[in-house]
Amino acid sequence: MTFTPSVVAVEAATISISDNASGSPQTATFTGTGSLDVILSWGASPTSGVVGYNVNRGSTLGAAEEESSTPLNSTPINGTSHVDASVTAGMTCWYVVTSVGSNGVQSAPSNETNAKVPTSWSRCCSPVDLSRESAGGLRWSW
């Protein structure tokens, strides 16, 4: 059984199991803490020789493409998704992705996309409701 809190706080759940054993029903309580993150995914580069991708985050429009942006990975990502778990509530993040060739050369950055991290999370919202794809194909969701 997996218990995944859907709020950014400590959450608890209880399960009751009824059977024909003495002491039935048994009760188990689960607690956990939810967290915020931004899940990024993108389409694979059609260029041959690509060995991975780099993801950069900025705090304003255009900042993710600059040298001062925050690289989110230390080595090229071998895949087409990345989880930015270093976000905080209320933060607006701007992202770009570059492909990295076998020679270490990076491509030009993708179109920039942004994610506004909620200040609170409600059970009313599903991750599908908070998903978006930019014109450059960079996708983010919660």
Helices and strands as residue ranges (DSSP letters): E 10-17, E 26-33, E 38-41, E 50-58, G 63-65, E 70-71, E 81-84, E 92-101, E 113-116, G 127-130, E 132-133, E 139-141
